[in-house]
């Protein structure tokens, strides 16, 4: 058994929707302890419903387009490069701006494990190993 998985989600330009929104879950295929979805919402379209989680926190990484994200009673403006962390129990919904010239596209990562502080510094460095692309 190898220590990694490779999974193709397609180029960002291929993320599209037939009904204005597209969501593809990669759970269980790409990671064991994290959930991942790739998402696209056409201009003027949005979440079909609000949602929240009781244990999972989510991190939304917006890659293209622009729009808004409702978080409880607040609204955050979104554009490529915006990253939003949403705590458990927070109601949320996403909307692609009607005047956008392309769909809003993002990754959503979620996890419900222990805190990074509880895990501690578990990394190991190797400053001597050569990189395969520099040989």
C-alpha positions, 0 to 999 in steps of 0.5 A: 500500500502506498502512502499517497493517492492521485485523483484527477478532478479535471482542469478548472475550465472543465468544472461546469454545471447543467443546472447552474450549480455543480458539486463533486465530492472526492471524499474517501478517494483523495483523503481519509480524514478530510472531505473535499468537494469541487464546485462551480456556480454559474453567474446569478445562481447559488446554493440550493439551500443553507447548510451547517455542520455540527462537528465539521469545520470547512475551509472554502478556497475560491479560485475563479469568478466572484460572488457572495457568501452568507454566514449567519446574518453576515455577507462576505464578498468573494473573488479568486484568492478569497479563503473562508474558514467556517466553524461548526454550527454556522449557517452558510450559503454561496451565490455567484454574482449575476454580473460575473463574466464566468462561474464562481469556482471553489474547493471546499475542504472539511474535517472534524479531527483534533486541533493542530495544537493538540497534534503538535509539531509532527513534521520532519524536515530533510534539507539534504535530499535533492529534488527530482526536478533539479537534477 
